Amino acid sequence: MATATISSNTTRNVAIGAAGVAAGLLANVLRKAAIQAPTMIAGSWDQALAAEHKAALGIFDLIQKTSDRQTGRRSMLLMQLKHAIGKHAFQEENTVYAMMRDQGFSEAADHLNHEHGYVKQYFFDLTEMAKNDPAWLPKVNEFRSMIETHMREEEDELFPKIRAKLSDAENKHLTVAMNKEGLKLA
């Protein structure tokens, strides 16, 4: 009887553990879907990236409204911005810029990719600076100016050119590929 009780308890514990693992995996999938959903809902790859640009600028707006005394808020918002832009850049670099190179826009793709290096530099500098440093917010403003120029170049010049060069099927494929990349980091 004691062996049957131990076996029953072991089976129950394994089942509870397996259910917990399954629930955790499901929660992770749902979290990723929730984070990538706004991009997926936005439509085509270029519209989705424009929506992500707008969302990033919204985070910049919140950062720029902070005071030197709100160091915790600045840190949290900087972390959110870093995640949003990091995921966004990952999508662009692994799909859109690669497609641009395949379509004869290598110089433009390399230029945009090069600018992503400076985005990382700004994140490093802002992370390293004290959040109450009087130079912190001016650095954020400089960063925003640089990134807005980058966004305008993509949205107004380069993305329309690549979109026009691709067939409807290729644009749809690029949208799917970009969303798959986004789910990896969501």
URUR-V492212 format. One record per pair of residues at least 24 apart in sequence whose ideal C-beta (glycine too) atoms are under 10 Angstrom apart, sorted by the first residue. I is the first residue (numbers start at 1). GAP is how many residues later the second one is. D is the distance in Angstrom with one decimal. If there is no record, write none. Layout:
BEGIN
I&GAP&D + I&GAP&D
END
This chain:
BEGIN
28&158&9.8 + 29&154&9.1 + 31&155&7.5 + 32&150&8.9 + 32&151&5.4 + 32&152&8.5 + 32&153&8.8 + 32&154&4.2 + 33&150&7.6 + 33&153&7.7 + 34&152&8.1 + 35&48&9.0 + 35&49&9.4 + 35&52&7.9 + 35&147&8.2 + 35&148&8.4 + 35&150&8.7 + 35&151&3.8 + 36&51&8.4 + 36&55&9.6 + 36&143&6.3 + 36&144&9.3 + 36&145&9.7 + 36&146&4.8 + 36&147&5.1 + 36&148&9.4 + 36&149&9.0 + 36&150&4.4 + 37&142&9.8 + 37&149&9.0 + 39&48&8.7 + 39&49&8.6 + 39&52&7.9 + 39&136&9.6 + 39&139&8.0 + 39&140&6.4 + 39&143&5.6 + 39&144&9.4 + 39&147&8.6 + 40&135&8.7 + 40&136&9.6 + 40&138&9.5 + 40&139&5.3 + 40&142&8.0 + 40&143&8.9 + 42&133&9.5 + 42&137&9.9 + 43&132&7.7 + 44&115&9.8 + 44&119&7.5 + 44&124&9.8 + 44&127&6.0 + 44&128&7.8 + 44&130&8.3 + 44&131&5.3 + 44&134&9.4 + 45&46&8.5 + 45&47&9.4 + 45&50&7.4 + 45&51&6.5 + 45&54&8.9 + 45&114&8.2 + 45&117&9.3 + 45&118&8.0 + 45&121&9.5 + 45&126&6.8 + 45&127&8.9 + 45&128&9.4 + 45&129&4.9 + 45&130&4.3 + 45&131&8.8 + 45&132&8.2 + 45&133&4.8 + 45&134&8.3 + 46&50&8.3 + 46&108&8.5 + 46&109&7.5 + 46&112&9.7 + 46&113&4.5 + 46&114&7.5 + 46&116&8.1 + 46&117&5.4 + 46&125&8.3 + 46&128&8.9 + 46&129&8.7 + 46&132&9.6 + 47&108&9.8 + 47&112&9.5 + 47&116&9.7 + 47&128&8.9 + 48&40&9.6 + 48&43&8.4 + 48&127&7.1 + 48&130&6.9 + 48&131&7.5 + 48&134&8.3 + 49&39&7.0 + 49&42&7.4 + 49&43&6.8 + 49&47&7.2 + 49&102&8.8 + 49&105&7.0 + 49&106&7.7 + 49&110&7.1 + 49&129&7.8 + 50&101&8.1 + 50&104&8.4 + 50&105&5.4 + 50&109&8.0 + 52&32&7.0 + 52&33&8.4 + 52&35&8.1 + 52&36&4.7 + 52&37&9.9 + 52&39&8.1 + 52&40&9.3 + 52&99&9.5 + 52&130&8.8 + 53&31&9.9 + 53&32&9.5 + 53&35&7.8 + 53&94&8.5 + 53&95&8.7 + 53&97&9.0 + 53&98&4.5 + 53&99&9.2 + 53&101&7.8 + 53&102&6.8 + 54&97&9.0 + 54&101&10.0 + 55&25&9.9 + 55&26&9.7 + 55&29&6.2 + 55&30&9.7 + 55&33&8.7 + 56&24&9.5 + 56&25&6.4 + 56&28&5.4 + 56&29&5.6 + 56&32&6.9 + 56&88&9.2 + 56&91&7.3 + 56&92&9.7 + 56&95&8.2 + 57&24&9.9 + 57&87&7.6 + 57&90&8.3 + 57&91&7.3 + 57&94&7.9 + 58&26&9.4 + 59&24&9.7 + 59&25&6.4 + 59&26&8.7 + 59&85&10.0 + 60&25&10.0 + 60&80&7.1 + 60&81&8.9 + 60&83&8.0 + 60&84&4.8 + 60&87&7.9 + 60&88&8.7 + 61&83&9.1 + 63&63&9.2 + 63&73&9.5 + 63&74&7.9 + 63&77&5.5 + 63&78&9.5 + 63&80&9.5 + 63&81&8.5 + 64&73&6.9 + 64&76&6.4 + 64&77&7.0 + 64&80&7.5 + 65&72&10.0 + 66&65&8.5 + 66&70&9.3 + 66&71&7.6 + 66&74&9.1 + 67&65&8.9 + 67&70&8.8 + 68&62&9.3 + 68&63&7.8 + 68&64&4.4 + 68&65&7.8 + 68&66&6.8 + 68&68&7.6 + 68&69&7.7 + 69&62&9.6 + 69&63&6.9 + 70&61&7.9 + 70&62&8.6 + 71&59&7.7 + 71&60&3.8 + 71&61&5.2 + 71&62&9.7 + 71&65&9.1 + 72&59&8.0 + 73&58&8.6 + 74&52&8.8 + 74&55&9.9 + 74&56&9.9 + 74&57&4.2 + 74&58&8.3 + 74&62&7.2 + 74&63&8.6 + 74&66&8.6 + 75&51&9.7 + 75&52&8.6 + 75&56&5.7 + 77&54&9.9 + 77&63&9.6 + 78&45&7.6 + 78&48&5.8 + 78&49&6.8 + 78&51&10.0 + 78&53&7.9 + 78&58&9.5 + 78&62&8.4 + 79&44&9.8 + 79&48&8.8 + 81&41&9.9 + 81&42&8.0 + 81&45&9.0 + 81&59&9.2 + 81&62&9.2 + 81&63&9.9 + 81&66&9.7 + 82&37&9.4 + 82&38&9.2 + 82&40&9.7 + 82&41&5.2 + 82&42&9.9 + 82&44&8.7 + 82&45&7.8 + 83&102&8.1 + 83&103&9.4 + 85&31&8.9 + 85&34&6.3 + 85&35&9.3 + 85&37&9.6 + 85&38&7.8 + 85&62&7.7 + 86&30&9.7 + 86&33&8.8 + 86&34&8.6 + 86&37&8.2 + 86&99&6.8 + 87&94&8.6 + 87&95&5.9 + 87&96&9.5 + 87&97&8.5 + 87&98&4.3 + 87&99&6.5 + 88&28&9.6 + 88&31&9.7 + 88&90&10.0 + 88&94&8.1 + 88&97&9.2 + 89&24&8.8 + 89&26&9.6 + 89&27&5.0 + 89&28&10.0 + 89&30&6.7 + 89&31&8.4 + 89&96&9.6 + 90&26&9.6 + 90&88&9.8 + 90&91&6.0 + 90&92&7.5 + 90&94&7.3 + 90&95&5.3 + 91&86&8.9 + 91&87&4.9 + 91&88&8.0 + 91&89&9.1 + 91&90&4.7 + 91&91&4.9 + 91&92&9.6 + 91&93&9.0 + 91&94&8.2 + 92&24&7.7 + 92&62&8.0 + 92&67&9.8 + 92&86&7.9 + 92&89&8.8 + 93&88&8.7 + 94&83&8.1 + 94&84&8.1 + 94&86&9.2 + 94&87&4.8 + 94&88&9.6 + 94&90&8.7 + 95&78&9.5 + 95&79&6.1 + 95&80&9.0 + 95&81&9.3 + 95&82&4.7 + 95&83&4.4 + 95&84&9.1 + 95&85&8.3 + 95&86&5.6 + 95&87&9.2 + 96&58&8.6 + 96&62&9.1 + 96&63&7.6 + 96&66&7.4 + 96&78&6.8 + 96&81&9.0 + 96&82&6.5 + 96&85&9.5 + 97&61&9.7 + 97&65&9.7 + 98&76&9.5 + 98&79&9.0 + 99&63&6.7 + 99&66&9.5 + 99&67&7.4 + 99&71&7.9 + 99&72&9.5 + 99&74&9.0 + 99&75&5.6 + 99&78&8.3 + 99&79&9.2 + 100&58&7.2 + 100&59&9.1 + 100&61&8.8 + 100&62&5.4 + 100&65&9.3 + 102&60&9.8 + 102&64&9.9 + 102&68&9.7 + 103&58&8.8 + 103&59&6.0 + 103&62&5.3 + 103&63&7.1 + 103&67&8.9 + 104&58&9.6 + 104&61&8.0 + 105&53&7.0 + 105&56&7.1 + 105&57&6.2 + 105&60&8.3 + 108&45&8.6 + 108&46&9.4 + 108&49&8.4 + 108&50&5.4 + 108&53&8.3 + 108&54&8.7 + 109&49&8.4 + 109&53&9.1 + 111&39&9.6 + 111&42&8.4 + 111&47&9.0 + 112&38&7.1 + 112&41&7.5 + 112&42&6.7 + 112&46&7.2 + 115&31&7.7 + 115&32&8.5 + 115&34&8.7 + 115&35&5.1 + 115&38&8.6 + 115&39&9.7 + 116&34&8.4 + 118&25&8.9 + 118&28&6.6 + 118&29&9.1 + 118&32&8.8 + 119&24&7.9 + 119&27&7.8 + 119&28&6.6 + 119&31&7.8 + 121&25&10.0 + 122&24&7.2 + 122&25&8.1
END
